[in-house]
Structures are given as structure tokens and as C-alpha cells.
Amino acid sequence: MSYSVAPHLKYFAVRFADFADARPEFDAFGVGAYIFSGDRVLLLQRALTDSMPGCWEGPGGASEPQDDGTLLDGVVREVLEESGLHVTRILELVAVDCWEHHRRSGGKMRIAKYSFFVEVRETRNSLGEQLSPLEVPVQLADTEHHAFEWATEEDVRHSVESQGRYKFPLPSIGHQAQNILRAFELRRQNSD
């Protein structure tokens, strides 16, 4: 896993156990990523057999203390597992969402999800030129997602405002649509 981290995000590049110990109010940590190709963001549609069936989101999942040296390693691993894409740079923190997960067996778990704007190797050719979204070789993990699309900001905004094409996860587990729109804004700021 070779990737770089924007200097202002270096505080996330600490040993995962130390990161978790500094946040004792949470039982688990999730990670998410927003990947752009041109003016479009990668959205994955959750498998119909998974939780939140059919909802659209960026790649992400649980950060795993036994597998991830840092929280950022979790972002890189999840992107690779869910999309087949290789993160080269973590540019910006987009959102931190917190919620309680109620277990079927009883009890609850408090979760914090950290979502980042990232760059991946596959969005550029060997000369460093931007590829079109159709050229980016996304490979889905079939057990978790069954479709992907490269959505424009207008596509996402339309879905939020008038029940458009994309159905996003419930606000009780993080405002995914608003986070995606924030990622578009941060991308514009990073390109200035």
C-alpha cells in the first residue's frame, strides 16, 4: 500500500490502536472514499442482499484494527476491495458521521465514519492525462455491490431534491448525499 497523505491530514496517519484509544466514546470506526474522474464521482450500488439494499454510496466500510495499521490504511484497503482501484493520495477529510447501531442480539454500538476525498491511480494514463470515466477499470466486489456509475453533481443534487435516480442511505447513519455534494465542493477547491 503506497499512498501519500496531504500534510494537514497527517494526524490520521497514527497507529490505529492509538487513534481508537483517543476516541473511547466509539466502539467501531468506518471509512469512506470519494473518487472523481473529471467532473464525476464514483457511486456504488449496494447489493440487494446486503444491508441498505440498492442504496448508492462511495466505496467504504469498517476499518479493521487487525488488518489496518492506520485509519487511512482502512480507506485504501476498502477502496481496493470494493472497486479494484488503488488510492495514490488522500487529499481531504469530507465528513465525520456518528450513529448508534442497534444489534439484533441486543445492545448498541456507537460508530464513527470518516470519509475522505482521494485520488486513485486508474483515473490517469501513463502520461498523467485524465481518463474518461468509461475508461476507469472499476471492479466490483459482487457480494457487496452490484452496479457502479460515475455521477455528476447535478445527478446527485437532483436525487436529493426530487427523488431522482439515486437512493442514498438513511440520514440516521450519516448524510451520504450531502457528503457527496461536499466532496464535489472540496474537489473544486483542490483544483483551484
Backbone as CSV, one residue per row, in Angstrom:
resi,resn,N_x,N_y,N_z,CA_x,CA_y,CA_z,C_x,C_y,C_z
1,MET,0.843,-1.181,0.000,0.000,0.000,0.000,0.881,1.235,0.000
2,SER,1.060,1.816,-1.133,1.870,3.021,-1.219,0.968,4.182,-1.623
3,TYR,0.805,5.115,-0.713,-0.020,6.290,-0.975,0.531,7.448,-0.156
4,SER,0.173,8.654,-0.571,0.597,9.826,0.183,-0.624,10.480,0.829
5,VAL,-0.340,11.311,1.792,-1.390,11.964,2.565,-1.119,13.463,2.566
6,ALA,-2.137,14.251,2.301,-1.981,15.704,2.370,-1.460,16.072,3.761
7,PRO,-0.521,17.026,3.841,0.114,17.354,5.130,-0.870,17.667,6.258
8,HIS,-1.974,18.322,5.956,-2.914,18.685,7.021,-3.712,17.487,7.547
9,LEU,-3.553,16.309,6.926,-4.257,15.108,7.384,-3.320,14.116,8.076
10,LYS,-2.081,14.504,8.300,-1.093,13.587,8.888,-1.521,13.062,10.255
11,TYR,-2.359,13.807,10.970,-2.789,13.330,12.289,-3.633,12.068,12.204
12,PHE,-4.117,11.706,10.998,-4.816,10.437,10.811,-3.844,9.279,10.582
13,ALA,-2.597,9.582,10.307,-1.606,8.551,9.991,-0.918,8.049,11.256
14,VAL,-1.691,7.825,12.290,-1.167,7.276,13.543,-1.636,5.833,13.673
15,ARG,-0.947,5.091,14.486,-1.312,3.695,14.705,-2.803,3.600,15.039
16,PHE,-3.493,2.655,14.395,-4.945,2.559,14.567,-5.342,2.426,16.033
17,ALA,-4.626,1.628,16.788,-4.954,1.447,18.207,-4.887,2.783,18.964
18,ASP,-3.896,3.622,18.643,-3.779,4.929,19.292,-4.934,5.842,18.881
19,PHE,-5.301,5.782,17.599,-6.429,6.572,17.104,-7.701,6.187,17.849
20,ALA,-7.970,4.890,17.952,-9.178,4.400,18.626,-9.147,4.726,20.131
21,ASP,-7.982,4.548,20.764,-7.866,4.828,22.206,-8.152,6.293,22.519
22,ALA,-7.856,7.197,21.592,-8.105,8.624,21.798,-9.581,8.978,21.620
23,ARG,-10.378,8.014,21.186,-11.810,8.227,20.950,-12.622,7.125,21.641
24,PRO,-12.551,7.051,22.960,-13.191,5.950,23.685,-14.722,5.955,23.604
25,GLU,-15.301,7.043,23.154,-16.760,7.096,23.050,-17.295,6.266,21.885
26,PHE,-16.398,5.760,21.013,-16.817,4.955,19.869,-16.360,3.512,20.018
27,ASP,-17.225,2.603,19.578,-16.926,1.171,19.627,-16.332,0.664,18.321
28,ALA,-16.606,1.363,17.222,-16.122,0.923,15.909,-15.950,2.143,15.013
29,PHE,-15.133,1.958,13.973,-14.841,3.046,13.045,-15.066,2.572,11.614
30,GLY,-15.701,3.436,10.838,-15.891,3.170,9.424,-15.103,4.182,8.620
31,VAL,-14.892,3.854,7.350,-14.190,4.752,6.436,-14.949,4.797,5.113
32,GLY,-14.797,5.905,4.420,-15.410,6.052,3.102,-14.498,6.870,2.216
33,ALA,-14.724,6.746,0.906,-13.894,7.469,-0.059,-14.752,8.026,-1.181
34,TYR,-14.364,9.206,-1.643,-14.986,9.824,-2.809,-13.916,9.953,-3.875
35,ILE,-14.165,9.319,-5.010,-13.215,9.233,-6.112,-13.817,9.950,-7.307
36,PHE,-13.034,10.823,-7.939,-13.515,11.574,-9.100,-12.747,11.191,-10.351
37,SER,-13.469,11.211,-11.463,-12.859,11.138,-12.789,-13.497,12.286,-13.565
38,GLY,-12.695,13.296,-13.847,-13.254,14.501,-14.460,-14.235,15.140,-13.500
39,ASP,-15.436,15.431,-13.988,-16.451,16.089,-13.157,-17.460,15.105,-12.578
40,ARG,-17.066,13.828,-12.487,-17.981,12.799,-11.990,-17.379,12.060,-10.797
41,VAL,-18.271,11.648,-9.891,-17.866,10.897,-8.711,-18.328,9.445,-8.865
42,LEU,-17.514,8.528,-8.371,-17.851,7.115,-8.427,-18.866,6.788,-7.341
43,LEU,-20.001,6.212,-7.764,-21.010,5.725,-6.833,-21.178,4.230,-7.046
44,LEU,-21.302,3.498,-5.955,-21.526,2.060,-5.990,-22.919,1.785,-5.444
45,GLN,-23.630,0.863,-6.087,-24.961,0.494,-5.605,-24.848,-0.773,-4.768
46,ARG,-25.324,-0.688,-3.531,-25.243,-1.828,-2.614,-26.022,-3.019,-3.170
47,ALA,-25.497,-4.212,-2.924,-26.159,-5.442,-3.352,-27.542,-5.522,-2.715
48,LEU,-28.456,-6.127,-3.425,-29.823,-6.240,-2.922,-29.913,-7.202,-1.741
49,THR,-28.893,-8.006,-1.521,-28.865,-8.949,-0.405,-28.128,-8.388,0.807
50,ASP,-27.615,-7.172,0.706,-26.840,-6.552,1.784,-27.739,-5.607,2.578
51,SER,-27.202,-5.068,3.669,-27.952,-4.040,4.399,-28.113,-2.819,3.489
52,MET,-29.147,-2.056,3.694,-29.479,-0.890,2.863,-29.474,-1.260,1.370
53,PRO,-30.241,-2.284,0.987,-30.211,-2.791,-0.387,-30.547,-1.724,-1.423
54,GLY,-29.731,-1.685,-2.471,-29.983,-0.782,-3.590,-29.551,0.654,-3.389
55,CYS,-29.086,1.008,-2.205,-28.640,2.388,-1.961,-27.298,2.635,-2.650
56,TRP,-27.069,3.896,-3.000,-25.831,4.317,-3.664,-24.929,5.013,-2.670
57,GLU,-23.615,4.796,-2.817,-22.632,5.364,-1.900,-21.262,5.307,-2.552
58,GLY,-20.287,5.944,-1.904,-18.901,5.783,-2.327,-18.341,4.519,-1.707
59,PRO,-17.180,4.044,-2.164,-16.564,2.877,-1.545,-16.286,3.140,-0.064
60,GLY,-16.407,2.113,0.745,-16.120,2.261,2.160,-16.588,1.076,2.954
61,GLY,-16.330,1.117,4.239,-16.737,0.028,5.118,-16.085,0.167,6.475
62,ALA,-15.997,-0.949,7.175,-15.437,-0.950,8.515,-13.918,-0.915,8.463
63,SER,-13.340,-0.077,9.312,-11.896,-0.109,9.488,-11.623,-1.255,10.443
64,GLU,-10.640,-2.079,10.103,-10.398,-3.309,10.850,-9.056,-3.232,11.582
65,PRO,-9.098,-3.072,12.915,-7.868,-2.907,13.693,-6.833,-4.004,13.442
66,GLN,-7.276,-5.230,13.196,-6.332,-6.325,12.981,-5.688,-6.271,11.599
67,ASP,-6.301,-5.595,10.633,-5.776,-5.529,9.271,-5.209,-4.167,8.893
68,ASP,-5.694,-3.109,9.523,-5.332,-1.752,9.133,-4.365,-1.138,10.141
69,GLY,-3.172,-0.788,9.684,-2.191,-0.148,10.560,-2.667,1.204,11.036
70,THR,-3.368,1.917,10.154,-3.931,3.234,10.471,-5.347,3.307,9.918
71,LEU,-6.085,4.310,10.331,-7.413,4.523,9.767,-7.310,4.727,8.253
72,LEU,-6.279,5.450,7.810,-6.102,5.713,6.377,-5.786,4.439,5.597
73,ASP,-5.083,3.500,6.225,-4.882,2.199,5.579,-6.228,1.529,5.320
74,GLY,-7.176,1.741,6.230,-8.522,1.195,6.054,-9.210,1.778,4.830
75,VAL,-9.034,3.073,4.600,-9.611,3.717,3.411,-9.046,3.065,2.150
76,VAL,-7.726,2.939,2.111,-7.045,2.374,0.946,-7.504,0.934,0.702
77,ARG,-7.576,0.133,1.759,-7.998,-1.264,1.639,-9.439,-1.368,1.155
78,GLU,-10.338,-0.590,1.745,-11.751,-0.647,1.355,-11.948,-0.241,-0.107
79,VAL,-11.248,0.799,-0.557,-11.363,1.211,-1.963,-10.923,0.078,-2.876
80,LEU,-9.812,-0.548,-2.556,-9.322,-1.657,-3.380,-10.300,-2.831,-3.365
81,GLU,-10.784,-3.215,-2.187,-11.702,-4.349,-2.079,-13.010,-4.106,-2.817
82,GLU,-13.544,-2.891,-2.729,-14.869,-2.636,-3.278,-14.878,-2.163,-4.721
83,SER,-13.752,-1.615,-5.210,-13.751,-1.069,-6.574,-12.595,-1.564,-7.435
84,GLY,-11.600,-2.195,-6.821,-10.419,-2.622,-7.559,-9.465,-1.483,-7.878
85,LEU,-9.717,-0.293,-7.335,-8.901,0.886,-7.615,-7.867,1.096,-6.505
86,HIS,-6.723,1.668,-6.879,-5.595,1.863,-5.963,-5.448,3.337,-5.575
87,VAL,-5.658,3.642,-4.312,-5.523,5.017,-3.821,-4.055,5.423,-3.879
88,THR,-3.805,6.597,-4.462,-2.442,7.129,-4.512,-2.254,8.315,-3.567
89,ARG,-3.366,8.996,-3.262,-3.254,10.179,-2.395,-4.580,10.405,-1.676
90,ILE,-4.479,10.727,-0.395,-5.640,11.123,0.396,-5.550,12.626,0.540
91,LEU,-6.540,13.327,-0.029,-6.462,14.780,-0.176,-7.165,15.586,0.900
92,GLU,-8.351,15.092,1.333,-9.156,15.946,2.211,-10.153,15.103,3.000
93,LEU,-10.396,15.497,4.238,-11.476,14.911,5.028,-12.770,15.565,4.567
94,VAL,-13.739,14.764,4.177,-15.019,15.290,3.697,-16.029,15.364,4.831
95,ALA,-16.119,14.303,5.637,-17.148,14.268,6.678,-16.795,13.251,7.750
96,VAL,-17.345,13.493,8.936,-17.324,12.514,10.021,-18.773,12.327,10.433
97,ASP,-19.267,11.113,10.279,-20.643,10.792,10.664,-20.612,9.870,11.867
98,CYS,-21.542,10.073,12.805,-21.616,9.241,14.004,-23.046,8.755,14.173
99,TRP,-23.179,7.500,14.580,-24.504,6.953,14.818,-24.415,5.750,15.735
100,GLU,-25.589,5.337,16.220,-25.677,4.133,17.034,-26.266,3.021,16.186
101,HIS,-25.626,1.862,16.245,-26.122,0.675,15.556,-26.719,-0.235,16.623
102,HIS,-27.983,-0.570,16.459,-28.647,-1.459,17.412,-28.542,-2.891,16.915
103,ARG,-27.922,-3.720,17.703,-27.701,-5.115,17.331,-28.974,-5.933,17.510
104,ARG,-29.149,-6.912,16.631,-30.311,-7.808,16.745,-30.273,-8.572,18.069
105,SER,-29.072,-8.874,18.528,-28.913,-9.628,19.773,-29.090,-8.750,21.010
106,GLY,-29.354,-7.484,20.791,-29.488,-6.545,21.902,-28.235,-5.708,22.047
107,GLY,-28.369,-4.615,22.709,-27.234,-3.720,22.886,-27.050,-2.817,21.685
108,LYS,-26.141,-1.903,21.836,-25.878,-0.963,20.751,-24.382,-0.728,20.623
109,MET,-24.011,-0.274,19.450,-22.615,0.030,19.157,-22.574,1.444,18.606
110,ARG,-21.666,2.269,19.117,-21.501,3.650,18.653,-20.397,3.652,17.598
111,ILE,-20.726,4.163,16.394,-19.824,4.116,15.243,-19.508,5.525,14.759
112,ALA,-18.252,5.744,14.376,-17.824,6.991,13.722,-17.270,6.607,12.351
113,LYS,-17.761,7.270,11.311,-17.285,7.011,9.949,-16.588,8.262,9.427
114,TYR,-15.336,8.076,8.974,-14.518,9.150,8.416,-14.446,8.959,6.909
115,SER,-14.901,9.959,6.156,-14.912,9.871,4.697,-13.966,10.908,4.100
116,PHE,-13.210,10.472,3.094,-12.147,11.284,2.509,-12.300,11.413,0.994
117,PHE,-11.816,12.515,0.461,-11.661,12.735,-0.973,-10.293,12.173,-1.313
118,VAL,-10.246,11.207,-2.250,-8.987,10.535,-2.587,-8.749,10.548,-4.092
119,GLU,-7.486,10.366,-4.465,-7.123,10.148,-5.871,-6.744,8.682,-6.023
120,VAL,-7.040,8.119,-7.195,-6.642,6.747,-7.489,-5.813,6.716,-8.763
121,ARG,-4.936,5.743,-8.827,-4.018,5.602,-9.958,-4.758,5.442,-11.286
122,GLU,-5.851,4.735,-11.290,-6.522,4.350,-12.529,-7.279,5.468,-13.245
123,THR,-7.373,6.668,-12.680,-8.082,7.758,-13.366,-7.188,8.531,-14.327
124,ARG,-5.893,8.155,-14.363,-4.953,8.829,-15.278,-4.179,7.780,-16.072
125,ASN,-3.786,8.161,-17.308,-2.975,7.247,-18.114,-1.498,7.399,-17.754
126,SER,-0.638,6.686,-18.462,0.796,6.698,-18.136,1.451,8.064,-18.342
127,LEU,0.792,8.947,-19.113,1.310,10.302,-19.322,0.751,11.295,-18.299
128,GLY,-0.097,10.793,-17.392,-0.692,11.652,-16.373,-1.940,12.369,-16.834
129,GLU,-2.449,12.003,-18.007,-3.650,12.648,-18.544,-4.903,11.998,-17.958
130,GLN,-5.896,12.835,-17.706,-7.162,12.377,-17.131,-7.880,11.444,-18.106
131,LEU,-8.319,10.288,-17.607,-9.114,9.358,-18.409,-10.590,9.710,-18.275
132,SER,-11.369,9.328,-19.249,-12.818,9.499,-19.125,-13.322,8.439,-18.149
133,PRO,-14.446,8.684,-17.474,-14.977,7.679,-16.544,-15.172,6.307,-17.188
134,LEU,-15.513,6.265,-18.459,-15.726,4.984,-19.129,-14.445,4.164,-19.248
135,GLU,-13.290,4.815,-19.134,-12.006,4.128,-19.253,-11.454,3.630,-17.916
136,VAL,-12.042,4.040,-16.812,-11.541,3.656,-15.489,-12.012,2.226,-15.189
137,PRO,-11.078,1.312,-14.931,-11.419,-0.106,-14.766,-11.947,-0.465,-13.375
138,VAL,-13.179,-0.097,-13.091,-13.791,-0.414,-11.800,-14.149,-1.897,-11.776
139,GLN,-13.791,-2.558,-10.687,-14.103,-3.978,-10.497,-14.822,-4.118,-9.159
140,LEU,-16.114,-4.438,-9.213,-16.922,-4.507,-8.003,-16.717,-5.807,-7.244
141,ALA,-16.872,-5.732,-5.929,-16.959,-6.920,-5.079,-18.420,-7.343,-5.120
142,ASP,-18.708,-8.416,-5.831,-20.095,-8.831,-6.083,-20.936,-9.023,-4.829
143,THR,-20.328,-9.439,-3.754,-21.097,-9.689,-2.535,-21.561,-8.401,-1.869
144,GLU,-20.932,-7.272,-2.221,-21.282,-6.010,-1.575,-22.005,-5.020,-2.485
145,HIS,-21.649,-5.010,-3.771,-22.245,-4.049,-4.702,-22.557,-4.738,-6.026
146,HIS,-23.618,-4.276,-6.680,-23.939,-4.911,-7.960,-23.908,-3.967,-9.146
147,ALA,-23.659,-2.690,-8.917,-23.563,-1.743,-10.035,-22.721,-0.552,-9.602
148,PHE,-22.195,0.155,-10.598,-21.493,1.399,-10.321,-21.818,2.392,-11.427
149,GLU,-21.716,3.660,-11.095,-21.907,4.738,-12.065,-21.012,5.901,-11.671
150,TRP,-20.699,6.717,-12.664,-19.965,7.963,-12.435,-20.996,9.079,-12.526
151,ALA,-21.373,9.648,-11.404,-22.459,10.627,-11.322,-21.937,12.055,-11.337
152,THR,-22.699,12.925,-11.964,-22.385,14.352,-11.925,-22.974,14.950,-10.651
153,GLU,-22.525,16.132,-10.325,-23.072,16.835,-9.161,-24.568,17.072,-9.351
154,GLU,-24.962,17.389,-10.583,-26.381,17.626,-10.862,-27.203,16.358,-10.639
155,ASP,-26.652,15.191,-11.029,-27.348,13.915,-10.792,-27.616,13.719,-9.307
156,VAL,-26.597,13.968,-8.488,-26.722,13.778,-7.047,-27.702,14.794,-6.473
157,ARG,-27.543,16.053,-6.857,-28.425,17.112,-6.347,-29.882,16.830,-6.708
158,HIS,-30.120,16.400,-7.939,-31.485,16.081,-8.382,-32.069,14.940,-7.542
159,SER,-31.255,13.957,-7.223,-31.734,12.833,-6.412,-32.091,13.261,-5.003
160,VAL,-31.374,14.240,-4.479,-31.646,14.747,-3.139,-32.926,15.577,-3.137
161,GLU,-33.086,16.418,-4.143,-34.186,17.383,-4.153,-35.510,16.822,-4.642
162,SER,-35.475,15.818,-5.521,-36.754,15.388,-6.096,-36.833,13.892,-6.388
163,GLN,-36.270,13.095,-5.500,-36.371,11.641,-5.657,-35.882,11.176,-7.024
164,GLY,-34.718,11.634,-7.407,-34.135,11.281,-8.698,-33.612,9.859,-8.733
165,ARG,-32.694,9.618,-9.610,-32.170,8.289,-9.915,-31.552,7.558,-8.732
166,TYR,-30.834,8.270,-7.871,-30.079,7.623,-6.806,-30.815,7.652,-5.476
167,LYS,-30.853,6.499,-4.836,-31.391,6.377,-3.481,-30.175,6.282,-2.564
168,PHE,-30.095,7.151,-1.565,-28.949,7.185,-0.669,-29.322,6.588,0.686
169,PRO,-28.312,6.085,1.428,-28.592,5.526,2.764,-29.303,6.521,3.655
170,LEU,-30.007,5.993,4.612,-30.794,6.809,5.535,-29.934,7.812,6.287
171,PRO,-30.471,9.012,6.515,-29.715,10.032,7.261,-29.297,9.590,8.655
172,SER,-29.995,8.611,9.239,-29.642,8.176,10.598,-28.248,7.564,10.676
173,ILE,-27.682,7.165,9.533,-26.323,6.617,9.548,-25.372,7.499,8.750
174,GLY,-25.652,8.756,8.715,-24.775,9.685,8.006,-25.480,10.223,6.779
175,HIS,-25.278,11.458,6.524,-25.943,12.125,5.416,-25.132,11.941,4.139
176,GLN,-25.236,10.765,3.539,-24.391,10.412,2.410,-24.545,11.355,1.223
177,ALA,-25.751,11.716,0.863,-25.933,12.608,-0.290,-25.276,13.965,-0.036
178,GLN,-25.468,14.512,1.149,-24.845,15.796,1.473,-23.322,15.668,1.504
179,ASN,-22.820,14.530,1.975,-21.373,14.312,1.978,-20.826,14.265,0.556
180,ILE,-21.554,13.633,-0.339,-21.129,13.563,-1.743,-21.089,14.967,-2.338
181,LEU,-22.094,15.764,-2.056,-22.113,17.139,-2.566,-20.957,17.946,-1.969
182,ARG,-20.646,17.712,-0.696,-19.491,18.381,-0.080,-18.194,17.946,-0.763
183,ALA,-18.096,16.687,-1.148,-16.898,16.201,-1.851,-16.724,16.936,-3.177
184,PHE,-17.828,17.210,-3.879,-17.732,17.990,-5.120,-17.159,19.375,-4.835
185,GLU,-17.621,20.000,-3.757,-17.131,21.335,-3.397,-15.638,21.296,-3.059
186,LEU,-15.220,20.310,-2.286,-13.811,20.193,-1.924,-12.946,19.906,-3.152
187,ARG,-13.469,19.149,-4.095,-12.731,18.884,-5.337,-12.497,20.184,-6.100
188,ARG,-13.536,21.035,-6.162,-13.369,22.337,-6.828,-12.301,23.158,-6.121
189,GLN,-12.317,23.178,-4.799,-11.325,23.942,-4.042,-9.925,23.408,-4.263
190,ASN,-9.764,22.097,-4.374,-8.455,21.493,-4.595,-7.924,21.736,-5.996
191,SER,-8.824,21.981,-6.953,-8.365,22.197,-8.330,-8.057,23.655,-8.612
192,ASP,-8.389,24.540,-7.673,-8.089,25.981,-7.846,-6.623,26.270,-7.627
